[in-house]
């Protein structure tokens, strides 16, 4: 078990000897460097230097006691918190890191997820969006398979301040969802359900395109799947396709009168 702990600590940024000292510190409590050296078998001078370095990195605290320095490790929760911060920071800069690669070496990353839990994971990934979320979705289908979709997903999106523009079939569910746009940080445009009754969902955000396919009724939730494609080029193309559909949807909003539709169409031609 101790070896497993050492490996985990090394994975979050401590080297082998630093990990040994941290584990020893949890057992020793506040102690001088000499006690750490005895406990780990590490040379006393090396132990002192490593403890000083870990104090500088905030993994240890130090106090003067009896004209000597005594060291104590910070709580394991702090180490876990720092590891999460580092992972989140790396996730945020991944697009920039990939952009530094030459086009020759850039390959799209495609991840596939099966079943309902896999689809839920795809939705969770959309909540990492750093900007606007673009969306083709059937408002009724997702809520059929996820009754608490608004409470568990939409509320979290709103909480994180992620705005959404979406295109959805004009049916009872679509109109109902559309009526709550303002408080849900979104703008939905409806298109005729008789012509565009799509059931799969597509989300476009950052350098990603996420696709969710819902149960066809053939094999239960095993028939569901989700795909996340990470590619700047693919995401940008899908973003342009969405913008084209968005402009079309402006002229097909069901509530608009024929006269108003004509005016909208003329404005688009003039623009």
PAVOPA-777021 format. One record per residue: z, x, y negated of N, C-alpha, C in turn; residue in one letter. Coordinates in nm, 3 decimals, m for minus. Layout:
<sites>
((Z; X; Y); (Z; X; Y); (Z; X; Y); 'a')
...
</sites>
This chain:
<sites>
((0.000; 0.083; 0.121); (0.000; 0.000; 0.000); (0.000; 0.086; m0.125); 'x')
((0.080; 0.198; m0.120); (0.087; 0.287; m0.237); (m0.049; 0.346; m0.268); 'x')
((m0.125; 0.381; m0.161); (m0.259; 0.438; m0.182); (m0.350; 0.336; m0.248); 'x')
((m0.339; 0.209; m0.208); (m0.420; 0.103; m0.269); (m0.389; 0.091; m0.417); 'x')
((m0.260; 0.099; m0.452); (m0.221; 0.090; m0.592); (m0.279; 0.206; m0.672); 'x')
((m0.274; 0.326; m0.614); (m0.328; 0.444; m0.681); (m0.477; 0.426; m0.708); 'x')
((m0.550; 0.374; m0.609); (m0.695; 0.353; m0.626); (m0.723; 0.252; m0.737); 'x')
((m0.642; 0.145; m0.742); (m0.662; 0.044; m0.846); (m0.635; 0.103; m0.984); 'x')
((m0.529; 0.180; m0.997); (m0.497; 0.242; m1.126); (m0.605; 0.340; m1.169); 'x')
((m0.663; 0.410; m1.072); (m0.774; 0.501; m1.105); (m0.894; 0.421; m1.154); 'x')
((m0.915; 0.303; m1.096); (m1.029; 0.219; m1.136); (m1.016; 0.170; m1.279); 'x')
((m0.892; 0.160; m1.331); (m0.874; 0.109; m1.467); (m0.856; 0.222; m1.569); 'x')
((m0.876; 0.347; m1.527); (m0.880; 0.454; m1.627); (m0.782; 0.568; m1.613); 'x')
((m0.691; 0.563; m1.515); (m0.598; 0.674; m1.494); (m0.651; 0.765; m1.384); 'x')
((m0.628; 0.896; m1.397); (m0.672; 0.982; m1.288); (m0.566; 0.982; m1.178); 'x')
((m0.590; 1.058; m1.072); (m0.502; 1.055; m0.955); (m0.357; 1.091; m0.988); 'x')
((m0.338; 1.198; m1.062); (m0.201; 1.242; m1.094); (m0.133; 1.148; m1.192); 'x')
((m0.209; 1.098; m1.289); (m0.152; 1.002; m1.383); (m0.108; 0.875; m1.311); 'x')
((m0.187; 0.833; m1.213); (m0.152; 0.714; m1.136); (m0.024; 0.736; m1.056); 'x')
((m0.011; 0.854; m0.998); (0.111; 0.887; m0.923); (0.234; 0.883; m1.014); 'x')
((0.218; 0.937; m1.134); (0.330; 0.939; m1.229); (0.367; 0.798; m1.273); 'x')
((0.266; 0.714; m1.294); (0.294; 0.576; m1.337); (0.372; 0.501; m1.228); 'x')
((0.327; 0.513; m1.102); (0.396; 0.447; m0.991); (0.538; 0.503; m0.977); 'x')
((0.552; 0.635; m0.989); (0.685; 0.696; m0.981); (0.775; 0.645; m1.093); 'x')
((0.716; 0.627; m1.212); (0.794; 0.579; m1.326); (0.848; 0.439; m1.305); 'x')
((0.770; 0.352; m1.238); (0.817; 0.217; m1.210); (0.941; 0.220; m1.120); 'x')
((0.947; 0.322; m1.035); (1.061; 0.335; m0.944); (1.179; 0.407; m1.009); 'x')
((1.147; 0.508; m1.093); (1.253; 0.588; m1.156); (1.315; 0.521; m1.277); 'x')
((1.233; 0.446; m1.350); (1.278; 0.394; m1.478); (1.271; 0.505; m1.582); 'x')
((1.361; 0.508; m1.677); (1.362; 0.612; m1.779); (1.419; 0.741; m1.718); 'x')
((1.338; 0.849; m1.726); (1.380; 0.974; m1.661); (1.311; 1.092; m1.729); 'x')
((1.369; 1.212; m1.716); (1.305; 1.331; m1.773); (1.185; 1.374; m1.689); 'x')
((1.101; 1.461; m1.747); (0.982; 1.507; m1.678); (1.015; 1.575; m1.546); 'x')
((1.130; 1.643; m1.541); (1.168; 1.714; m1.418); (1.185; 1.616; m1.301); 'x')
((1.239; 1.497; m1.327); (1.255; 1.398; m1.220); (1.119; 1.347; m1.172); 'x')
((1.027; 1.331; m1.267); (0.892; 1.289; m1.229); (0.826; 1.396; m1.143); 'x')
((0.845; 1.522; m1.179); (0.786; 1.632; m1.103); (0.840; 1.634; m0.960); 'x')
((0.971; 1.615; m0.946); (1.032; 1.614; m0.813); (0.981; 1.496; m0.730); 'x')
((0.968; 1.381; m0.793); (0.928; 1.260; m0.722); (0.784; 1.266; m0.673); 'x')
((0.697; 1.329; m0.752); (0.554; 1.330; m0.719); (0.507; 1.461; m0.656); 'x')
((0.585; 1.568; m0.673); (0.542; 1.697; m0.622); (0.442; 1.766; m0.712); 'x')
((0.425; 1.716; m0.832); (0.333; 1.775; m0.929); (0.408; 1.883; m1.007); 'x')
((0.340; 1.994; m1.037); (0.398; 2.104; m1.114); (0.466; 2.050; m1.240); 'x')
((0.586; 2.105; m1.273); (0.663; 2.052; m1.385); (0.587; 2.059; m1.518); 'x')
((0.521; 2.171; m1.545); (0.447; 2.184; m1.671); (0.332; 2.084; m1.676); 'x')
((0.262; 2.071; m1.563); (0.152; 1.973; m1.556); (0.206; 1.832; m1.576); 'x')
((0.319; 1.804; m1.515); (0.382; 1.672; m1.529); (0.414; 1.643; m1.675); 'x')
((0.473; 1.739; m1.743); (0.508; 1.720; m1.884); (0.384; 1.691; m1.967); 'x')
((0.278; 1.771; m1.947); (0.154; 1.753; m2.024); (0.091; 1.616; m1.998); 'x')
((0.092; 1.575; m1.870); (0.033; 1.445; m1.835); (0.115; 1.330; m1.895); 'x')
((0.246; 1.340; m1.892); (0.330; 1.236; m1.950); (0.308; 1.226; m2.100); 'x')
((0.294; 1.340; m2.167); (0.269; 1.338; m2.312); (0.134; 1.271; m2.341); 'x')
((0.036; 1.302; m2.258); (m0.096; 1.240; m2.277); (m0.089; 1.090; m2.256); 'x')
((m0.012; 1.046; m2.157); (m0.001; 0.902; m2.130); (0.083; 0.831; m2.235); 'x')
((0.174; 0.902; m2.299); (0.245; 0.846; m2.414); (0.145; 0.822; m2.527); 'x')
((0.056; 0.918; m2.548); (m0.045; 0.905; m2.653); (m0.138; 0.786; m2.626); 'x')
((m0.163; 0.759; m2.498); (m0.252; 0.648; m2.460); (m0.175; 0.517; m2.444); 'x')
((m0.046; 0.519; m2.473); (0.040; 0.400; m2.472); (0.072; 0.348; m2.332); 'x')
((0.056; 0.431; m2.229); (0.095; 0.392; m2.095); (0.243; 0.424; m2.067); 'x')
((0.299; 0.514; m2.148); (0.439; 0.550; m2.135); (0.505; 0.546; m2.273); 'x')
((0.636; 0.526; m2.271); (0.715; 0.541; m2.393); (0.807; 0.662; m2.374); 'x')
((0.854; 0.718; m2.484); (0.939; 0.836; m2.475); (1.056; 0.823; m2.572); 'x')
((1.174; 0.868; m2.530); (1.290; 0.872; m2.617); (1.360; 1.007; m2.599); 'x')
((1.432; 1.049; m2.701); (1.509; 1.172; m2.690); (1.648; 1.139; m2.641); 'x')
((1.690; 1.207; m2.535); (1.819; 1.180; m2.474); (1.880; 1.312; m2.425); 'x')
((1.998; 1.345; m2.476); (2.065; 1.470; m2.437); (1.973; 1.591; m2.463); 'x')
((1.916; 1.593; m2.582); (1.828; 1.701; m2.628); (1.705; 1.723; m2.538); 'x')
((1.666; 1.619; m2.468); (1.547; 1.627; m2.383); (1.468; 1.497; m2.399); 'x')
((1.343; 1.501; m2.358); (1.258; 1.382; m2.364); (1.267; 1.308; m2.231); 'x')
((1.290; 1.178; m2.241); (1.292; 1.093; m2.123); (1.176; 0.994; m2.134); 'x')
((1.110; 0.972; m2.022); (0.987; 0.891; m2.021); (1.005; 0.765; m1.936); 'x')
((0.937; 0.658; m1.980); (0.939; 0.532; m1.904); (0.801; 0.467; m1.914); 'x')
((0.750; 0.413; m1.804); (0.618; 0.348; m1.807); (0.626; 0.211; m1.874); 'x')
((0.516; 0.172; m1.936); (0.510; 0.036; m1.991); (0.497; m0.063; m1.876); 'x')
((0.516; m0.190; m1.903); (0.509; m0.294; m1.800); (0.369; m0.302; m1.739); 'x')
((0.359; m0.332; m1.609); (0.228; m0.346; m1.544); (0.138; m0.448; m1.614); 'x')
((0.199; m0.551; m1.675); (0.118; m0.652; m1.745); (0.037; m0.589; m1.858); 'x')
((0.092; m0.484; m1.923); (0.019; m0.417; m2.030); (m0.103; m0.347; m1.973); 'x')
((m0.088; m0.283; m1.858); (m0.201; m0.214; m1.794); (m0.311; m0.315; m1.761); 'x')
((m0.270; m0.431; m1.707); (m0.368; m0.535; m1.673); (m0.439; m0.586; m1.797); 'x')
((m0.364; m0.604; m1.906); (m0.422; m0.652; m2.031); (m0.524; m0.553; m2.086); 'x')
((m0.490; m0.424; m2.082); (m0.583; m0.321; m2.130); (m0.709; m0.318; m2.045); 'x')
((m0.694; m0.335; m1.914); (m0.809; m0.334; m1.825); (m0.903; m0.450; m1.858); 'x')
((m0.844; m0.569; m1.884); (m0.926; m0.685; m1.919); (m0.998; m0.663; m2.052); 'x')
((m0.928; m0.605; m2.149); (m0.992; m0.578; m2.278); (m1.111; m0.484; m2.263); 'x')
((m1.093; m0.380; m2.181); (m1.201; m0.285; m2.160); (m1.320; m0.350; m2.092); 'x')
((m1.292; m0.435; m1.992); (m1.400; m0.504; m1.921); (m1.475; m0.598; m2.014); 'x')
((m1.401; m0.670; m2.099); (m1.464; m0.763; m2.193); (m1.546; m0.688; m2.298); 'x')
((m1.494; m0.574; m2.342); (m1.567; m0.493; m2.440); (m1.698; m0.442; m2.380); 'x')
((m1.693; m0.399; m2.254); (m1.814; m0.351; m2.188); (m1.915; m0.463; m2.171); 'x')
((m1.866; m0.583; m2.135); (m1.955; m0.698; m2.118); (m2.027; m0.731; m2.249); 'x')
((m1.955; m0.719; m2.362); (m2.015; m0.752; m2.492); (m2.128; m0.656; m2.529); 'x')
((m2.115; m0.530; m2.491); (m2.216; m0.432; m2.534); (m2.324; m0.408; m2.429); 'x')
((m2.317; m0.481; m2.315); (m2.419; m0.462; m2.212); (m2.562; m0.481; m2.264); 'x')
((m2.588; m0.587; m2.344); (m2.726; m0.601; m2.395); (m2.770; m0.480; m2.475); 'x')
((m2.682; m0.425; m2.559); (m2.718; m0.307; m2.638); (m2.739; m0.185; m2.549); 'x')
((m2.655; m0.171; m2.446); (m2.671; m0.058; m2.354); (m2.805; m0.067; m2.281); 'x')
((m2.839; m0.188; m2.238); (m2.967; m0.204; m2.168); (m3.085; m0.176; m2.260); 'x')
((m3.069; m0.214; m2.388); (m3.179; m0.193; m2.483); (m3.208; m0.046; m2.506); 'x')
((m3.111; 0.041; m2.475); (m3.131; 0.185; m2.491); (m3.220; 0.243; m2.382); 'x')
((m3.233; 0.168; m2.272); (m3.321; 0.214; m2.165); (m3.466; 0.193; m2.205); 'x')
((m3.552; 0.281; m2.162); (m3.695; 0.263; m2.187); (m3.746; 0.143; m2.111); 'x')
((m3.853; 0.083; m2.159); (m3.909; m0.037; m2.095); (m3.944; m0.010; m1.949); 'x')
((m3.978; 0.116; m1.918); (m4.015; 0.154; m1.782); (m3.900; 0.131; m1.686); 'x')
((m3.775; 0.147; m1.736); (m3.658; 0.140; m1.649); (m3.585; 0.006; m1.658); 'x')
((m3.626; m0.083; m1.747); (m3.558; m0.210; m1.761); (m3.606; m0.308; m1.654); 'x')
((m3.516; m0.350; m1.571); (m3.551; m0.447; m1.469); (m3.462; m0.570; m1.488); 'x')
((m3.520; m0.689; m1.473); (m3.436; m0.808; m1.487); (m3.333; m0.813; m1.376); 'x')
((m3.215; m0.861; m1.410); (m3.108; m0.878; m1.313); (m3.103; m1.026; m1.277); 'x')
((m3.119; m1.057; m1.150); (m3.121; m1.197; m1.104); (m3.004; m1.218; m1.009); 'x')
((m2.920; m1.315; m1.041); (m2.806; m1.348; m0.955); (m2.819; m1.491; m0.907); 'x')
((m2.794; m1.511; m0.778); (m2.810; m1.643; m0.715); (m2.674; m1.693; m0.667); 'x')
((m2.645; m1.820; m0.691); (m2.516; m1.879; m0.654); (m2.540; m2.009; m0.578); 'x')
((m2.473; m2.023; m0.463); (m2.491; m2.142; m0.380); (m2.375; m2.239; m0.393); 'x')
((m2.403; m2.367; m0.368); (m2.299; m2.468; m0.363); (m2.242; m2.505; m0.500); 'x')
((m2.151; m2.602; m0.497); (m2.094; m2.652; m0.621); (m2.015; m2.545; m0.695); 'x')
((m1.939; m2.463; m0.621); (m1.862; m2.357; m0.686); (m1.956; m2.257; m0.753); 'x')
((m2.070; m2.231; m0.691); (m2.168; m2.142; m0.752); (m2.223; m2.198; m0.882); 'x')
((m2.252; m2.328; m0.882); (m2.301; m2.393; m1.004); (m2.195; m2.387; m1.113); 'x')
((m2.068; m2.409; m1.076); (m1.960; m2.399; m1.174); (m1.954; m2.258; m1.235); 'x')
((m1.978; m2.156; m1.152); (m1.975; m2.018; m1.201); (m2.085; m1.996; m1.304); 'x')
((m2.202; m2.056; m1.282); (m2.313; m2.043; m1.379); (m2.272; m2.105; m1.512); 'x')
((m2.211; m2.223; m1.507); (m2.165; m2.286; m1.631); (m2.063; m2.199; m1.703); 'x')
((m1.972; m2.139; m1.628); (m1.871; m2.052; m1.690); (m1.937; m1.934; m1.761); 'x')
((m2.047; m1.884; m1.704); (m2.114; m1.770; m1.766); (m2.176; m1.809; m1.900); 'x')
((m2.221; m1.935; m1.913); (m2.279; m1.977; m2.041); (m2.176; m1.973; m2.154); 'x')
((m2.047; m1.977; m2.117); (m1.942; m1.972; m2.217); (m1.920; m1.831; m2.272); 'x')
((m1.996; m1.733; m2.218); (m1.991; m1.597; m2.273); (m2.092; m1.581; m2.386); 'x')
((m2.169; m1.686; m2.416); (m2.274; m1.677; m2.518); (m2.216; m1.632; m2.652); 'x')
((m2.282; m1.534; m2.712); (m2.236; m1.484; m2.842); (m2.299; m1.561; m2.958); 'x')
((m2.399; m1.641; m2.926); (m2.467; m1.719; m3.030); (m2.496; m1.859; m2.981); 'x')
((m2.602; m1.916; m3.033); (m2.639; m2.053; m3.001); (m2.683; m2.068; m2.856); 'x')
((m2.651; m2.183; m2.798); (m2.690; m2.216; m2.661); (m2.802; m2.320; m2.668); 'x')
((m2.916; m2.290; m2.605); (m3.028; m2.382; m2.600); (m3.033; m2.443; m2.461); 'x')
((m3.066; m2.573; m2.453); (m3.038; m2.643; m2.330); (m3.137; m2.755; m2.302); 'x')
((m3.196; m2.754; m2.180); (m3.269; m2.868; m2.126); (m3.176; m2.929; m2.022); 'x')
((m3.135; m3.054; m2.038); (m3.039; m3.111; m1.943); (m3.054; m3.261; m1.934); 'x')
((m3.018; m3.314; m1.819); (m3.008; m3.458; m1.800); (m2.861; m3.495; m1.812); 'x')
((m2.827; m3.564; m1.919); (m2.686; m3.593; m1.949); (m2.616; m3.669; m1.837); 'x')
((m2.690; m3.754; m1.767); (m2.629; m3.836; m1.663); (m2.608; m3.760; m1.533); 'x')
((m2.702; m3.673; m1.497); (m2.696; m3.604; m1.368); (m2.575; m3.513; m1.359); 'x')
((m2.554; m3.428; m1.462); (m2.442; m3.335; m1.455); (m2.309; m3.408; m1.449); 'x')
((m2.296; m3.519; m1.521); (m2.169; m3.594; m1.522); (m2.149; m3.672; m1.392); 'x')
((m2.256; m3.698; m1.321); (m2.244; m3.764; m1.192); (m2.174; m3.671; m1.093); 'x')
((m2.212; m3.544; m1.094); (m2.155; m3.449; m0.999); (m2.030; m3.380; m1.054); 'x')
((m2.008; m3.392; m1.183); (m1.891; m3.327; m1.246); (m1.826; m3.428; m1.340); 'x')
((m1.747; m3.521; m1.288); (m1.688; m3.628; m1.370); (m1.609; m3.578; m1.490); 'x')
((m1.544; m3.461; m1.476); (m1.463; m3.407; m1.586); (m1.540; m3.300; m1.663); 'x')
((m1.671; m3.311; m1.664); (m1.757; m3.214; m1.733); (m1.721; m3.200; m1.881); 'x')
((m1.700; m3.313; m1.948); (m1.669; m3.308; m2.092); (m1.535; m3.241; m2.118); 'x')
((m1.434; m3.275; m2.037); (m1.300; m3.218; m2.058); (m1.293; m3.071; m2.018); 'x')
((m1.360; m3.034; m1.909); (m1.346; m2.899; m1.854); (m1.450; m2.800; m1.907); 'x')
((m1.566; m2.850; m1.947); (m1.670; m2.758; m1.995); (m1.700; m2.777; m2.143); 'x')
((m1.734; m2.899; m2.183); (m1.774; m2.922; m2.323); (m1.659; m2.888; m2.418); 'x')
((m1.538; m2.931; m2.384); (m1.423; m2.902; m2.471); (m1.402; m2.752; m2.484); 'x')
((m1.422; m2.677; m2.376); (m1.405; m2.531; m2.382); (m1.514; m2.468; m2.467); 'x')
((m1.637; m2.519; m2.457); (m1.746; m2.468; m2.541); (m1.715; m2.490; m2.689); 'x')
((m1.667; m2.610; m2.720); (m1.630; m2.642; m2.858); (m1.516; m2.553; m2.905); 'x')
((m1.418; m2.534; m2.819); (m1.303; m2.450; m2.851); (m1.347; m2.307; m2.886); 'x')
((m1.448; m2.258; m2.817); (m1.498; m2.123; m2.842); (m1.600; m2.117; m2.956); 'x')
((m1.631; m2.233; m3.014); (m1.721; m2.236; m3.128); (m1.866; m2.210; m3.094); 'x')
((m1.908; m2.240; m2.971); (m2.046; m2.218; m2.928); (m2.127; m2.344; m2.957); 'x')
((m2.221; m2.333; m3.049); (m2.305; m2.448; m3.083); (m2.419; m2.463; m2.982); 'x')
((m2.462; m2.588; m2.963); (m2.567; m2.617; m2.865); (m2.675; m2.704; m2.926); 'x')
((m2.799; m2.668; m2.896); (m2.912; m2.758; m2.923); (m2.971; m2.795; m2.788); 'x')
((m2.988; m2.926; m2.765); (m3.035; m2.967; m2.634); (m3.144; m3.072; m2.639); 'x')
((m3.221; m3.077; m2.531); (m3.325; m3.179; m2.513); (m3.292; m3.254; m2.385); 'x')
((m3.289; m3.387; m2.394); (m3.244; m3.469; m2.281); (m3.328; m3.596; m2.271); 'x')
((m3.343; m3.651; m2.149); (m3.416; m3.777; m2.134); (m3.347; m3.890; m2.211); 'x')
((m3.428; m3.979; m2.265); (m3.376; m4.093; m2.339); (m3.340; m4.205; m2.240); 'x')
((m3.216; m4.203; m2.196); (m3.165; m4.309; m2.110); (m3.025; m4.344; m2.161); 'x')
((m2.954; m4.431; m2.091); (m2.823; m4.475; m2.138); (m2.727; m4.357; m2.153); 'x')
((m2.726; m4.266; m2.055); (m2.636; m4.151; m2.062); (m2.675; m4.059; m2.178); 'x')
((m2.805; m4.037; m2.195); (m2.851; m3.951; m2.303); (m2.815; m4.004; m2.440); 'x')
((m2.833; m4.135; m2.460); (m2.799; m4.196; m2.589); (m2.649; m4.192; m2.614); 'x')
((m2.570; m4.212; m2.508); (m2.425; m4.210; m2.523); (m2.377; m4.071; m2.563); 'x')
((m2.428; m3.968; m2.498); (m2.390; m3.830; m2.530); (m2.439; m3.794; m2.670); 'x')
((m2.560; m3.835; m2.704); (m2.618; m3.806; m2.835); (m2.530; m3.862; m2.947); 'x')
((m2.466; m3.975; m2.921); (m2.382; m4.037; m3.023); (m2.256; m3.958; m3.056); 'x')
((m2.221; m3.859; m2.971); (m2.101; m3.780; m2.995); (m2.134; m3.638; m3.042); 'x')
((m2.258; m3.616; m3.086); (m2.305; m3.482; m3.120); (m2.217; m3.411; m3.223); 'x')
((m2.181; m3.481; m3.329); (m2.114; m3.415; m3.441); (m1.983; m3.350; m3.399); 'x')
((m1.899; m3.423; m3.327); (m1.769; m3.367; m3.289); (m1.779; m3.270; m3.172); 'x')
((m1.897; m3.263; m3.109); (m1.915; m3.176; m2.993); (m1.995; m3.048; m3.025); 'x')
((m2.011; m3.018; m3.152); (m2.084; m2.898; m3.196); (m2.221; m2.888; m3.131); 'x')
((m2.297; m2.997; m3.136); (m2.429; m2.994; m3.074); (m2.526; m3.085; m3.147); 'x')
((m2.652; m3.066; m3.119); (m2.757; m3.155; m3.168); (m2.852; m3.178; m3.053); 'x')
((m2.863; m3.303; m3.009); (m2.949; m3.337; m2.896); (m3.066; m3.421; m2.946); 'x')
((m3.184; m3.388; m2.896); (m3.301; m3.470; m2.922); (m3.346; m3.531; m2.790); 'x')
((m3.376; m3.661; m2.795); (m3.412; m3.736; m2.675); (m3.562; m3.748; m2.662); 'x')
((m3.610; m3.737; m2.538); (m3.752; m3.752; m2.509); (m3.768; m3.865; m2.406); 'x')
((m3.882; m3.930; m2.402); (m3.899; m4.046; m2.312); (m3.866; m4.011; m2.167); 'x')
((m3.771; m4.085; m2.110); (m3.728; m4.059; m1.972); (m3.840; m4.086; m1.872); 'x')
((m3.931; m4.177; m1.906); (m4.041; m4.209; m1.814); (m4.136; m4.091; m1.797); 'x')
((m4.142; m4.002; m1.896); (m4.231; m3.886; m1.889); (m4.157; m3.757; m1.860); 'x')
((m4.032; m3.747; m1.905); (m3.958; m3.621; m1.893); (m3.819; m3.645; m1.833); 'x')
((m3.818; m3.697; m1.711); (m3.690; m3.726; m1.646); (m3.646; m3.606; m1.561); 'x')
((m3.631; m3.490; m1.626); (m3.594; m3.370; m1.551); (m3.450; m3.378; m1.503); 'x')
((m3.425; m3.322; m1.385); (m3.290; m3.326; m1.326); (m3.227; m3.187; m1.321); 'x')
((m3.307; m3.082; m1.310); (m3.250; m2.947; m1.318); (m3.206; m2.920; m1.461); 'x')
((m3.116; m2.826; m1.477); (m3.069; m2.789; m1.611); (m3.103; m2.644; m1.639); 'x')
((m3.148; m2.617; m1.762); (m3.181; m2.480; m1.804); (m3.102; m2.449; m1.931); 'x')
((m3.031; m2.337; m1.932); (m2.959; m2.291; m2.051); (m3.012; m2.154; m2.090); 'x')
((m3.035; m2.135; m2.219); (m3.088; m2.008; m2.271); (m2.986; m1.956; m2.371); 'x')
((m2.939; m1.833; m2.351); (m2.837; m1.775; m2.439); (m2.842; m1.623; m2.428); 'x')
((m2.822; m1.558; m2.542); (m2.827; m1.412; m2.546); (m2.953; m1.362; m2.475); 'x')
((m2.937; m1.273; m2.377); (m3.052; m1.223; m2.300); (m3.056; m1.287; m2.161); 'x')
((m3.007; m1.410; m2.150); (m2.996; m1.475; m2.020); (m3.063; m1.612; m2.017); 'x')
((m3.110; m1.648; m1.897); (m3.157; m1.783; m1.870); (m3.084; m1.830; m1.745); 'x')
((m3.011; m1.941; m1.755); (m2.934; m1.993; m1.642); (m2.995; m2.126; m1.599); 'x')
((m3.018; m2.139; m1.469); (m3.078; m2.260; m1.413); (m2.983; m2.319; m1.310); 'x')
((m2.957; m2.449; m1.321); (m2.874; m2.519; m1.223); (m2.956; m2.630; m1.158); 'x')
((m2.957; m2.629; m1.025); (m3.026; m2.735; m0.950); (m2.921; m2.814; m0.875); 'x')
((m2.919; m2.945; m0.897); (m2.814; m3.028; m0.839); (m2.853; m3.083; m0.703); 'x')
((m2.754; m3.137; m0.635); (m2.767; m3.189; m0.499); (m2.878; m3.293; m0.488); 'x')
((m2.964; m3.273; m0.388); (m3.071; m3.371; m0.364); (m3.026; m3.481; m0.270); 'x')
((m2.905; m3.467; m0.216); (m2.854; m3.566; m0.123); (m2.884; m3.533; 0.023); 'x')
((m2.950; m3.419; 0.044); (m2.988; m3.383; 0.180); (m2.876; m3.312; 0.255); 'x')
((m2.807; m3.221; 0.191); (m2.707; m3.141; 0.260); (m2.574; m3.136; 0.185); 'x')
((m2.542; m3.239; 0.114); (m2.417; m3.237; 0.037); (m2.423; m3.131; m0.071); 'x')
((m2.307; m3.079; m0.112); (m2.307; m2.983; m0.222); (m2.366; m2.849; m0.183); 'x')
((m2.393; m2.827; m0.053); (m2.457; m2.703; m0.010); (m2.598; m2.693; m0.066); 'x')
((m2.655; m2.806; m0.101); (m2.792; m2.809; m0.151); (m2.801; m2.767; m0.298); 'x')
((m2.687; m2.757; m0.365); (m2.685; m2.714; m0.506); (m2.698; m2.563; m0.515); 'x')
((m2.757; m2.517; m0.622); (m2.760; m2.373; m0.644); (m2.776; m2.344; m0.793); 'x')
((m2.742; m2.224; m0.830); (m2.760; m2.179; m0.968); (m2.820; m2.039; m0.969); 'x')
((m2.894; m2.009; m1.074); (m2.956; m1.878; m1.090); (m2.933; m1.830; m1.232); 'x')
((m2.894; m1.705; m1.247); (m2.883; m1.643; m1.379); (m2.981; m1.527; m1.385); 'x')
((m3.071; m1.531; m1.480); (m3.169; m1.422; m1.499); (m3.132; m1.350; m1.628); 'x')
((m3.106; m1.222; m1.618); (m3.076; m1.140; m1.736); (m3.198; m1.056; m1.769); 'x')
((m3.266; m1.091; m1.875); (m3.384; m1.018; m1.919); (m3.414; m1.058; m2.063); 'x')
((m3.422; m0.961; m2.151); (m3.451; m0.990; m2.291); (m3.586; m1.057; m2.305); 'x')
((m3.685; m1.008; m2.232); (m3.820; m1.063; m2.243); (m3.828; m1.206; m2.190); 'x')
((m3.766; m1.231; m2.073); (m3.768; m1.365; m2.015); (m3.693; m1.464; m2.105); 'x')
((m3.577; m1.423; m2.154); (m3.498; m1.511; m2.241); (m3.573; m1.544; m2.369); 'x')
((m3.641; m1.444; m2.427); (m3.713; m1.468; m2.551); (m3.830; m1.564; m2.529); 'x')
((m3.901; m1.550; m2.417); (m4.011; m1.642; m2.387); (m3.959; m1.784; m2.368); 'x')
((m3.851; m1.799; m2.294); (m3.793; m1.931; m2.272); (m3.741; m1.991; m2.404); 'x')
((m3.692; m1.905; m2.491); (m3.644; m1.951; m2.623); (m3.762; m2.007; m2.704); 'x')
((m3.876; m1.942; m2.698); (m3.994; m1.990; m2.770); (m4.045; m2.121; m2.712); 'x')
((m4.040; m2.133; m2.579); (m4.080; m2.259; m2.514); (m3.987; m2.372; m2.559); 'x')
((m3.858; m2.342; m2.565); (m3.763; m2.443; m2.611); (m3.795; m2.486; m2.754); 'x')
((m3.823; m2.390; m2.842); (m3.852; m2.424; m2.982); (m3.976; m2.511; m2.992); 'x')
((m4.076; m2.486; m2.908); (m4.196; m2.569; m2.907); (m4.161; m2.711; m2.864); 'x')
((m4.080; m2.723; m2.758); (m4.038; m2.855; m2.711); (m3.950; m2.925; m2.814); 'x')
((m3.868; m2.847; m2.884); (m3.778; m2.902; m2.986); (m3.858; m2.968; m3.099); 'x')
((m3.965; m2.904; m3.140); (m4.049; m2.962; m3.246); (m4.118; m3.088; m3.196); 'x')
((m4.162; m3.087; m3.070); (m4.224; m3.206; m3.014); (m4.124; m3.320; m3.009); 'x')
((m4.001; m3.289; m2.968); (m3.897; m3.392; m2.955); (m3.866; m3.457; m3.088); 'x')
((m3.883; m3.384; m3.199); (m3.858; m3.440; m3.331); (m3.948; m3.560; m3.357); 'x')
((m4.071; m3.555; m3.307); (m4.167; m3.664; m3.331); (m4.162; m3.772; m3.226); 'x')
((m4.075; m3.758; m3.124); (m4.070; m3.859; m3.019); (m3.934; m3.924; m3.006); 'x')
((m3.846; m3.902; m3.107); (m3.714; m3.965; m3.103); (m3.731; m4.116; m3.094); 'x')
((m3.681; m4.182; m2.991); (m3.708; m4.324; m2.968); (m3.670; m4.415; m3.082); 'x')
((m3.568; m4.379; m3.157); (m3.521; m4.470; m3.262); (m3.609; m4.467; m3.387); 'x')
((m3.698; m4.368; m3.394); (m3.784; m4.357; m3.512); (m3.891; m4.466; m3.509); 'x')
((m3.921; m4.524; m3.624); (m4.024; m4.626; m3.632); (m4.161; m4.560; m3.622); 'x')
((m4.268; m4.637; m3.584); (m4.403; m4.580; m3.577); (m4.445; m4.517; m3.709); 'x')
((m4.408; m4.580; m3.822); (m4.445; m4.526; m3.953); (m4.377; m4.392; m3.976); 'x')
((m4.248; m4.385; m3.940); (m4.172; m4.261; m3.960); (m4.225; m4.151; m3.870); 'x')
((m4.264; m4.189; m3.747); (m4.321; m4.089; m3.656); (m4.448; m4.031; m3.715); 'x')
((m4.531; m4.118; m3.776); (m4.654; m4.070; m3.836); (m4.626; m3.974; m3.950); 'x')
((m4.525; m4.004; m4.031); (m4.490; m3.915; m4.142); (m4.441; m3.780; m4.089); 'x')
((m4.361; m3.786; m3.982); (m4.310; m3.662; m3.923); (m4.424; m3.578; m3.870); 'x')
((m4.520; m3.645; m3.802); (m4.634; m3.573; m3.745); (m4.717; m3.508; m3.855); 'x')
((m4.736; m3.580; m3.969); (m4.811; m3.523; m4.082); (m4.741; m3.402; m4.137); 'x')
((m4.607; m3.412; m4.150); (m4.531; m3.298; m4.203); (m4.548; m3.176; m4.114); 'x')
((m4.551; m3.200; m3.981); (m4.563; m3.087; m3.889); (m4.701; m3.023; m3.905); 'x')
((m4.804; m3.108; m3.925); (m4.940; m3.054; m3.941); (m4.950; m2.972; m4.068); 'x')
((m4.890; m3.025; m4.178); (m4.895; m2.954; m4.307); (m4.820; m2.823; m4.297); 'x')
((m4.703; m2.824; m4.227); (m4.624; m2.702; m4.212); (m4.702; m2.598; m4.133); 'x')
</sites>
